[in-house]
Amino acid sequence: MFTRTLAKHLAPALLAGLALRLFFILHFPFYSGDTAYYEELARNWLYHDVYGFYSHGQLVPSDARGPGYPAFLAGIYFLAGTGRKAVMLAQAFLDLATCVLAAGIANRLAAGAPDATRTGVAAAALWLTALCPFTANYAAVPLTEVLATFFTTLALLIFVSPAGMEFDAIVSDRDLRRATKIWFAGGLVVGLGTLVRPETPLLFVAVLIFLWLRYRRPANWKKLTLATLWMIVGLLLPLASWAARNAVSLGRVQFLAPRYAETYGDVLPTGFYSWTKTWMFRFRDAYLFTWKLPSQSIDVKNLPSYAVDSPEELARVASLLERYNRAPGMTRQLDFEFARLARERAKRHPIRTYFWIPVERAASMWFTPRITLLPFSGRFWPLAESYHYNPAEFEVTLGLTLLNVLYVAMGLAAAWFWRTNPGVLLIVAFIAVRTAFLTQLQTCEPRYVLVCFPALLAVAAQLWRHSQTRGNDREIVIS
């Protein structure tokens, strides 16, 4: 991939990408509540040999968070101390490595095109990802996104390798051994990513769906079975040590971090979550409702009109929230009543609950200005009023919104033009599977789709193919 022409782009693109990430680190550093959890886990693990939290003055083991990101932090703390700037700088360089991986994906997707065209496509992907402000911004916050994106992009680069994806080309024992290495390596990287983010196996699911649908003929069943088994072995290998640790320290075998990042024995407000899933699709509502639990009061005045279907239902919700505000947290009885309300709403409007709300959540996650880490409100409507009160904020919000739409539009256009390319189809399957899963979480956070952006931009870079080769490339598989 690293031809002389691409090498000319490498240093300028990475330097420009580094400058963008340093800009965010210096001017817009950000820390969330999860940041403190990861930092405490890393410090306790490094300095006290216990992966856990302090509770009532005692350090007790925990499995509430996967060990991948705390291990990353602990490594930086060991080398450079516990300063957050060192973590951010490390994340900036790791994110630049992800940009190079995305260029590799774009290069493989353009296989069959002339070498100059493939180089141009790889260079376009490199510049697109290096200058993407949405991923670059997360270098300035100690959270899992940068590391999770790196592992996801690396796994996709492995999986789009023709040695493992083109079953028709596996005709000898040597080809099979080479394919086996690809399947195992891809599963291994997904397993490492799972230690960072528990939803990473969705990539594994997308790969299996793609392979079994594409090569579903009985003649390929043996290869499909071998591919599945070797990917499972690779996936489970890094998770086995985590499960063994949980068995020894906590008395239970658990391969994944808990869905709600809860401690064993916590009472979860799943009924309340089910109720919010019948109407919530805006990220800001997570601050006003979901994240208020368990100790902050919830104001019924913040309830949007579409969250209730009648004045009677509004009175009922107001009564439940009033009882919650008076009680010390969410009780089991209150949660049960929210669950019953959720079932009633879903029964009355199943299409709205199971189709339109997920669609709106997906749109909210993908088409957003992504100013969560920036000191802007994101206020956009009404246009004239928003511009009048804060022109700079309005212009930044509008600019980032249009840029986000442009990225998605480019990805969709390229995916349509090269819709027979198996690598493109695999990436589309991954994005679709991950998005569908994310719509079922208790909140709809736009940051959860960030891990898709390097792959999305690698697909978008296919638009840089020369026009004279475009028609032929549509029927060419990766090589």
MISEPA-702288 format. One record per residue (C-alpha): residue in one letter; x, y, z. Coordinates in steps of 0.02 Angstrom, whole numbers. Layout:
+------+--------+--------+--------+
: type :     c1 :     c2 :     c3 :
+------+--------+--------+--------+
:    A :      X :      Y :      Z :
...
+------+--------+--------+--------+
***
This chain:
+------+--------+--------+--------+
: type :     c1 :     c2 :     c3 :
+------+--------+--------+--------+
:    M :      0 :      0 :      0 :
:    F :    140 :    121 :     41 :
:    T :    191 :    172 :   -133 :
:    R :    303 :    322 :   -163 :
:    T :    151 :    427 :   -209 :
:    L :     57 :    382 :    -50 :
:    A :    213 :    411 :     53 :
:    K :    209 :    593 :     -5 :
:    H :     37 :    609 :     74 :
:    L :     77 :    514 :    234 :
:    A :    179 :    643 :    329 :
:    P :     75 :    797 :    282 :
:    A :    -90 :    709 :    319 :
:    L :    -32 :    642 :    487 :
:    L :     45 :    808 :    537 :
:    A :   -116 :    898 :    493 :
:    G :   -213 :    766 :    589 :
:    L :    -98 :    786 :    739 :
:    A :   -120 :    975 :    735 :
:    L :   -310 :    954 :    735 :
:    R :   -303 :    835 :    884 :
:    L :   -183 :    948 :    979 :
:    F :   -304 :   1092 :    948 :
:    F :   -443 :    995 :   1034 :
:    I :   -328 :    938 :   1174 :
:    L :   -266 :   1114 :   1211 :
:    H :   -429 :   1209 :   1190 :
:    F :   -570 :   1085 :   1221 :
:    P :   -516 :    950 :   1344 :
:    F :   -664 :    857 :   1415 :
:    Y :   -697 :    741 :   1562 :
:    S :   -855 :    641 :   1593 :
:    G :   -919 :    541 :   1739 :
:    D :   -856 :    381 :   1656 :
:    T :   -682 :    458 :   1647 :
:    A :   -667 :    452 :   1837 :
:    Y :   -722 :    269 :   1841 :
:    Y :   -590 :    216 :   1715 :
:    E :   -454 :    317 :   1799 :
:    E :   -493 :    242 :   1970 :
:    L :   -490 :     67 :   1900 :
:    A :   -323 :     98 :   1815 :
:    R :   -242 :    173 :   1970 :
:    N :   -304 :     36 :   2086 :
:    W :   -248 :    -98 :   1965 :
:    L :    -76 :    -21 :   1940 :
:    Y :    -36 :     31 :   2118 :
:    H :   -135 :    -93 :   2223 :
:    D :   -149 :   -246 :   2108 :
:    V :   -338 :   -245 :   2126 :
:    Y :   -454 :   -213 :   1979 :
:    G :   -595 :   -130 :   2073 :
:    F :   -664 :     18 :   2170 :
:    Y :   -661 :     79 :   2349 :
:    S :   -821 :     43 :   2442 :
:    H :   -842 :     91 :   2625 :
:    G :   -655 :    113 :   2642 :
:    Q :   -612 :    -56 :   2566 :
:    L :   -545 :    -94 :   2392 :
:    V :   -658 :   -226 :   2316 :
:    P :   -646 :   -312 :   2146 :
:    S :   -770 :   -261 :   2012 :
:    D :   -825 :   -314 :   1839 :
:    A :   -931 :   -160 :   1803 :
:    R :   -810 :   -104 :   1665 :
:    G :   -708 :   -209 :   1545 :
:    P :   -520 :   -207 :   1577 :
:    G :   -464 :   -148 :   1404 :
:    Y :   -466 :     40 :   1427 :
:    P :   -407 :     37 :   1610 :
:    A :   -260 :    -70 :   1550 :
:    F :   -223 :     62 :   1418 :
:    L :   -227 :    197 :   1552 :
:    A :   -122 :     94 :   1672 :
:    G :     12 :     74 :   1538 :
:    I :     19 :    262 :   1512 :
:    Y :     21 :    293 :   1700 :
:    F :    167 :    172 :   1717 :
:    L :    267 :    263 :   1584 :
:    A :    217 :    445 :   1607 :
:    G :    122 :    464 :   1770 :
:    T :    -62 :    495 :   1799 :
:    G :    -79 :    660 :   1705 :
:    R :   -225 :    669 :   1585 :
:    K :   -125 :    762 :   1452 :
:    A :    -14 :    609 :   1428 :
:    V :   -170 :    503 :   1401 :
:    M :   -238 :    626 :   1273 :
:    L :    -74 :    632 :   1178 :
:    A :    -67 :    443 :   1173 :
:    Q :   -244 :    439 :   1108 :
:    A :   -200 :    568 :    975 :
:    F :    -61 :    457 :    906 :
:    L :   -169 :    302 :    919 :
:    D :   -306 :    389 :    822 :
:    L :   -181 :    434 :    686 :
:    A :   -136 :    250 :    675 :
:    T :   -321 :    218 :    647 :
:    C :   -314 :    339 :    500 :
:    V :   -177 :    234 :    421 :
:    L :   -282 :     77 :    447 :
:    A :   -429 :    163 :    361 :
:    A :   -316 :    202 :    213 :
:    G :   -273 :     17 :    207 :
:    I :   -458 :    -28 :    202 :
:    A :   -489 :     96 :     61 :
:    N :   -341 :     25 :    -35 :
:    R :   -411 :   -152 :    -22 :
:    L :   -585 :    -97 :    -70 :
:    A :   -513 :    -21 :   -230 :
:    A :   -427 :   -183 :   -282 :
:    G :   -435 :   -213 :   -468 :
:    A :   -413 :    -30 :   -508 :
:    P :   -247 :     34 :   -577 :
:    D :   -110 :     58 :   -449 :
:    A :   -118 :    247 :   -466 :
:    T :   -304 :    244 :   -432 :
:    R :   -285 :    133 :   -279 :
:    T :   -152 :    250 :   -212 :
:    G :   -265 :    399 :   -240 :
:    V :   -408 :    314 :   -150 :
:    A :   -296 :    268 :     -2 :
:    A :   -230 :    446 :      7 :
:    A :   -408 :    515 :      4 :
:    A :   -457 :    401 :    148 :
:    L :   -303 :    453 :    244 :
:    W :   -343 :    638 :    227 :
:    L :   -528 :    614 :    262 :
:    T :   -497 :    520 :    425 :
:    A :   -350 :    627 :    481 :
:    L :   -454 :    786 :    463 :
:    C :   -618 :    715 :    530 :
:    P :   -658 :    827 :    680 :
:    F :   -782 :    703 :    754 :
:    T :   -656 :    566 :    790 :
:    A :   -514 :    688 :    821 :
:    N :   -615 :    773 :    958 :
:    Y :   -618 :    614 :   1061 :
:    A :   -429 :    615 :   1077 :
:    A :   -461 :    754 :   1203 :
:    V :   -567 :    650 :   1322 :
:    P :   -512 :    498 :   1423 :
:    L :   -647 :    379 :   1363 :
:    T :   -651 :    215 :   1268 :
:    E :   -695 :    284 :   1095 :
:    V :   -519 :    305 :   1024 :
:    L :   -460 :    133 :   1078 :
:    A :   -622 :     49 :   1025 :
:    T :   -614 :    133 :    855 :
:    F :   -435 :     73 :    831 :
:    F :   -478 :   -109 :    865 :
:    T :   -635 :   -102 :    758 :
:    T :   -542 :    -26 :    610 :
:    L :   -400 :   -151 :    628 :
:    A :   -523 :   -296 :    631 :
:    L :   -610 :   -231 :    475 :
:    L :   -442 :   -214 :    386 :
:    I :   -408 :   -397 :    426 :
:    F :   -580 :   -457 :    377 :
:    V :   -581 :   -371 :    206 :
:    S :   -424 :   -469 :    162 :
:    P :   -464 :   -578 :     10 :
:    A :   -373 :   -725 :     88 :
:    G :   -514 :   -745 :    212 :
:    M :   -663 :   -669 :    122 :
:    E :   -651 :   -749 :    -51 :
:    F :   -701 :   -929 :    -21 :
:    D :   -697 :   -970 :   -207 :
:    A :   -510 :   -933 :   -206 :
:    I :   -476 :  -1061 :    -69 :
:    V :   -429 :  -1211 :   -176 :
:    S :   -279 :  -1286 :    -86 :
:    D :   -221 :  -1328 :     90 :
:    R :   -103 :  -1180 :     82 :
:    D :   -248 :  -1063 :     41 :
:    L :   -348 :  -1138 :    184 :
:    R :   -207 :  -1114 :    309 :
:    R :   -189 :   -933 :    255 :
:    A :   -376 :   -905 :    271 :
:    T :   -374 :   -986 :    442 :
:    K :   -246 :   -859 :    501 :
:    I :   -357 :   -717 :    438 :
:    W :   -512 :   -785 :    526 :
:    F :   -418 :   -814 :    689 :
:    A :   -330 :   -644 :    684 :
:    G :   -493 :   -554 :    650 :
:    G :   -580 :   -642 :    793 :
:    L :   -433 :   -606 :    908 :
:    V :   -438 :   -419 :    872 :
:    V :   -627 :   -418 :    899 :
:    G :   -597 :   -506 :   1065 :
:    L :   -471 :   -373 :   1117 :
:    G :   -595 :   -239 :   1066 :
:    T :   -729 :   -324 :   1170 :
:    L :   -623 :   -295 :   1324 :
:    V :   -637 :   -110 :   1283 :
:    R :   -820 :   -100 :   1229 :
:    P :   -939 :   -246 :   1261 :
:    E :  -1037 :   -218 :   1099 :
:    T :   -883 :   -248 :    988 :
:    P :   -939 :   -427 :    946 :
:    L :  -1072 :   -346 :    836 :
:    L :   -934 :   -339 :    706 :
:    F :   -911 :   -526 :    727 :
:    V :  -1099 :   -549 :    700 :
:    A :  -1095 :   -441 :    543 :
:    V :   -951 :   -541 :    470 :
:    L :  -1041 :   -705 :    500 :
:    I :  -1202 :   -639 :    424 :
:    F :  -1106 :   -578 :    272 :
:    L :  -1011 :   -742 :    246 :
:    W :  -1159 :   -859 :    273 :
:    L :  -1271 :   -759 :    156 :
:    R :  -1139 :   -737 :     21 :
:    Y :  -1075 :   -917 :     24 :
:    R :  -1231 :  -1009 :     79 :
:    R :  -1214 :  -1148 :    -52 :
:    P :  -1193 :  -1320 :     28 :
:    A :  -1023 :  -1338 :    -56 :
:    N :   -958 :  -1196 :     55 :
:    W :  -1029 :  -1258 :    220 :
:    K :   -866 :  -1339 :    274 :
:    K :   -768 :  -1178 :    243 :
:    L :   -904 :  -1075 :    329 :
:    T :   -899 :  -1189 :    480 :
:    L :   -710 :  -1178 :    490 :
:    A :   -715 :   -989 :    473 :
:    T :   -846 :   -976 :    610 :
:    L :   -752 :  -1089 :    728 :
:    W :   -584 :  -1004 :    705 :
:    M :   -661 :   -832 :    729 :
:    I :   -746 :   -894 :    889 :
:    V :   -579 :   -962 :    951 :
:    G :   -496 :   -795 :    917 :
:    L :   -639 :   -700 :    999 :
:    L :   -640 :   -806 :   1157 :
:    L :   -452 :   -812 :   1182 :
:    P :   -432 :   -636 :   1256 :
:    L :   -599 :   -648 :   1346 :
:    A :   -552 :   -811 :   1433 :
:    S :   -430 :   -726 :   1552 :
:    W :   -562 :   -596 :   1598 :
:    A :   -692 :   -731 :   1630 :
:    A :   -566 :   -831 :   1733 :
:    R :   -524 :   -677 :   1836 :
:    N :   -710 :   -648 :   1870 :
:    A :   -731 :   -829 :   1921 :
:    V :   -586 :   -819 :   2045 :
:    S :   -616 :   -644 :   2114 :
:    L :   -806 :   -632 :   2105 :
:    G :   -866 :   -812 :   2101 :
:    R :   -950 :   -802 :   1930 :
:    V :   -896 :   -829 :   1751 :
:    Q :   -932 :   -673 :   1650 :
:    F :   -856 :   -641 :   1478 :
:    L :   -930 :   -469 :   1444 :
:    A :   -944 :   -311 :   1546 :
:    P :  -1123 :   -287 :   1609 :
:    R :  -1240 :   -201 :   1487 :
:    Y :  -1283 :    -62 :   1610 :
:    A :  -1109 :    -54 :   1689 :
:    E :  -1190 :   -108 :   1851 :
:    T :  -1115 :   -193 :   2002 :
:    Y :  -1177 :   -367 :   2040 :
:    G :  -1336 :   -357 :   2144 :
:    D :  -1384 :   -180 :   2091 :
:    V :  -1570 :   -149 :   2063 :
:    L :  -1588 :    -92 :   1884 :
:    P :  -1731 :     22 :   1827 :
:    T :  -1765 :    -83 :   1672 :
:    G :  -1950 :    -39 :   1678 :
:    F :  -1908 :    146 :   1671 :
:    Y :  -1789 :    112 :   1526 :
:    S :  -1926 :     17 :   1435 :
:    W :  -2042 :    166 :   1456 :
:    T :  -1917 :    292 :   1389 :
:    K :  -1884 :    179 :   1240 :
:    T :  -2064 :    205 :   1185 :
:    W :  -2034 :    390 :   1153 :
:    M :  -1854 :    447 :   1181 :
:    F :  -1748 :    479 :   1025 :
:    R :  -1657 :    641 :   1068 :
:    F :  -1491 :    631 :   1158 :
:    R :  -1530 :    782 :   1267 :
:    D :  -1673 :    686 :   1350 :
:    A :  -1545 :    569 :   1425 :
:    Y :  -1485 :    714 :   1532 :
:    L :  -1662 :    759 :   1583 :
:    F :  -1726 :    584 :   1622 :
:    T :  -1615 :    429 :   1608 :
:    W :  -1459 :    500 :   1688 :
:    K :  -1557 :    579 :   1829 :
:    L :  -1575 :    407 :   1906 :
:    P :  -1558 :    357 :   2044 :
:    S :  -1539 :    511 :   2153 :
:    Q :  -1586 :    669 :   2056 :
:    S :  -1763 :    732 :   2038 :
:    I :  -1852 :    729 :   1870 :
:    D :  -1960 :    875 :   1817 :
:    V :  -2117 :    824 :   1724 :
:    K :  -2110 :    992 :   1634 :
:    N :  -1965 :    924 :   1532 :
:    L :  -2073 :    784 :   1464 :
:    P :  -2100 :    811 :   1276 :
:    S :  -2278 :    808 :   1210 :
:    Y :  -2250 :    649 :   1108 :
:    A :  -2204 :    551 :   1266 :
:    V :  -2389 :    539 :   1313 :
:    D :  -2543 :    500 :   1210 :
:    S :  -2677 :    580 :   1316 :
:    P :  -2706 :    699 :   1463 :
:    E :  -2744 :    546 :   1570 :
:    E :  -2576 :    469 :   1528 :
:    L :  -2489 :    633 :   1566 :
:    A :  -2571 :    636 :   1738 :
:    R :  -2517 :    458 :   1766 :
:    V :  -2336 :    493 :   1718 :
:    A :  -2336 :    650 :   1826 :
:    S :  -2395 :    547 :   1973 :
:    L :  -2259 :    417 :   1947 :
:    L :  -2123 :    549 :   1933 :
:    E :  -2188 :    638 :   2088 :
:    R :  -2177 :    475 :   2185 :
:    Y :  -2001 :    447 :   2120 :
:    N :  -1948 :    622 :   2174 :
:    R :  -2014 :    591 :   2349 :
:    A :  -1938 :    416 :   2365 :
:    P :  -1754 :    380 :   2392 :
:    G :  -1722 :    326 :   2212 :
:    M :  -1817 :    210 :   2097 :
:    T :  -1909 :     78 :   2197 :
:    R :  -1957 :    -92 :   2128 :
:    Q :  -2141 :    -49 :   2134 :
:    L :  -2116 :    113 :   2038 :
:    D :  -2009 :     25 :   1909 :
:    F :  -2142 :   -108 :   1889 :
:    E :  -2272 :     27 :   1854 :
:    F :  -2160 :    110 :   1725 :
:    A :  -2139 :    -61 :   1642 :
:    R :  -2327 :    -84 :   1637 :
:    L :  -2347 :     88 :   1559 :
:    A :  -2216 :     42 :   1429 :
:    R :  -2310 :   -118 :   1384 :
:    E :  -2472 :    -22 :   1365 :
:    R :  -2393 :    108 :   1251 :
:    A :  -2310 :    -27 :   1145 :
:    K :  -2473 :   -122 :   1130 :
:    R :  -2568 :     33 :   1074 :
:    H :  -2438 :     86 :    947 :
:    P :  -2324 :    -62 :    903 :
:    I :  -2265 :     14 :    738 :
:    R :  -2216 :    174 :    825 :
:    T :  -2127 :     83 :    965 :
:    Y :  -2036 :    -51 :    866 :
:    F :  -2006 :     40 :    702 :
:    W :  -2022 :    229 :    703 :
:    I :  -1936 :    260 :    869 :
:    P :  -1784 :    153 :    820 :
:    V :  -1778 :    242 :    651 :
:    E :  -1783 :    411 :    737 :
:    R :  -1649 :    355 :    859 :
:    A :  -1537 :    297 :    715 :
:    A :  -1562 :    464 :    627 :
:    S :  -1524 :    557 :    788 :
:    M :  -1362 :    462 :    812 :
:    W :  -1302 :    481 :    633 :
:    F :  -1362 :    656 :    586 :
:    T :  -1304 :    766 :    726 :
:    P :  -1184 :    914 :    744 :
:    R :  -1080 :    813 :    869 :
:    I :  -1043 :    958 :    986 :
:    T :  -1060 :    852 :   1144 :
:    L :   -878 :    883 :   1194 :
:    L :   -879 :   1065 :   1141 :
:    P :   -940 :   1216 :   1243 :
:    F :  -1091 :   1242 :   1132 :
:    S :  -1274 :   1211 :   1168 :
:    G :  -1313 :   1139 :    997 :
:    R :  -1465 :   1251 :    986 :
:    F :  -1520 :   1265 :    806 :
:    W :  -1705 :   1307 :    800 :
:    P :  -1778 :   1431 :    768 :
:    L :  -1640 :   1480 :    646 :
:    A :  -1655 :   1669 :    653 :
:    E :  -1666 :   1674 :    842 :
:    S :  -1520 :   1554 :    867 :
:    Y :  -1410 :   1654 :    749 :
:    H :  -1459 :   1819 :    830 :
:    Y :  -1413 :   1768 :   1007 :
:    N :  -1250 :   1679 :    967 :
:    P :  -1188 :   1690 :    786 :
:    A :  -1024 :   1597 :    819 :
:    E :  -1110 :   1451 :    904 :
:    F :  -1240 :   1443 :    767 :
:    E :  -1109 :   1441 :    630 :
:    V :  -1007 :   1304 :    714 :
:    T :  -1162 :   1198 :    743 :
:    L :  -1221 :   1222 :    565 :
:    G :  -1049 :   1187 :    493 :
:    L :  -1026 :   1025 :    590 :
:    T :  -1202 :    969 :    547 :
:    L :  -1172 :    995 :    361 :
:    L :  -1003 :    909 :    372 :
:    N :  -1082 :    759 :    458 :
:    V :  -1217 :    749 :    323 :
:    L :  -1082 :    761 :    189 :
:    Y :   -983 :    615 :    263 :
:    V :  -1138 :    505 :    270 :
:    A :  -1194 :    557 :     95 :
:    M :  -1022 :    518 :     23 :
:    G :  -1021 :    348 :    108 :
:    L :  -1196 :    307 :     44 :
:    A :  -1154 :    363 :   -133 :
:    A :   -994 :    260 :   -139 :
:    A :  -1082 :    109 :    -64 :
:    W :  -1215 :    120 :   -200 :
:    F :  -1090 :    138 :   -342 :
:    W :   -987 :    -11 :   -282 :
:    R :  -1128 :   -111 :   -206 :
:    T :  -1062 :   -276 :   -278 :
:    N :   -893 :   -255 :   -195 :
:    P :   -890 :   -382 :    -52 :
:    G :   -782 :   -271 :     59 :
:    V :   -906 :   -129 :     42 :
:    L :  -1050 :   -247 :     78 :
:    L :   -963 :   -309 :    235 :
:    I :   -940 :   -131 :    300 :
:    V :  -1121 :    -89 :    260 :
:    A :  -1176 :   -246 :    354 :
:    F :  -1070 :   -196 :    504 :
:    I :  -1139 :    -19 :    509 :
:    A :  -1318 :    -83 :    491 :
:    V :  -1301 :   -215 :    628 :
:    R :  -1217 :    -96 :    749 :
:    T :  -1342 :     44 :    719 :
:    A :  -1490 :    -74 :    742 :
:    F :  -1419 :   -133 :    908 :
:    L :  -1383 :     43 :    969 :
:    T :  -1564 :     94 :    945 :
:    Q :  -1611 :    -32 :   1080 :
:    L :  -1503 :     42 :   1218 :
:    Q :  -1574 :    146 :   1359 :
:    T :  -1505 :    305 :   1279 :
:    C :  -1463 :    355 :   1101 :
:    E :  -1288 :    428 :   1115 :
:    P :  -1212 :    489 :    951 :
:    R :  -1037 :    441 :   1010 :
:    Y :  -1079 :    256 :    994 :
:    V :  -1073 :    265 :    803 :
:    L :   -903 :    350 :    801 :
:    V :   -814 :    183 :    785 :
:    C :   -896 :    167 :    613 :
:    F :   -824 :    329 :    543 :
:    P :   -653 :    268 :    483 :
:    A :   -737 :    126 :    389 :
:    L :   -872 :    244 :    324 :
:    L :   -739 :    365 :    260 :
:    A :   -640 :    222 :    183 :
:    V :   -795 :    180 :     83 :
:    A :   -824 :    365 :     43 :
:    A :   -645 :    375 :    -25 :
:    Q :   -698 :    258 :   -166 :
:    L :   -774 :    412 :   -248 :
:    W :   -595 :    462 :   -292 :
:    R :   -581 :    321 :   -418 :
:    H :   -548 :    377 :   -594 :
:    S :   -706 :    393 :   -697 :
:    Q :   -641 :    278 :   -833 :
:    T :   -618 :    134 :   -710 :
:    R :   -776 :    163 :   -609 :
:    G :   -890 :     59 :   -719 :
:    N :   -773 :    -90 :   -718 :
:    D :   -736 :    -83 :   -532 :
:    R :   -917 :   -114 :   -487 :
:    E :   -900 :   -297 :   -536 :
:    I :   -726 :   -325 :   -463 :
:    V :   -702 :   -412 :   -297 :
:    I :   -565 :   -368 :   -175 :
:    S :   -396 :   -445 :   -209 :
+------+--------+--------+--------+
***
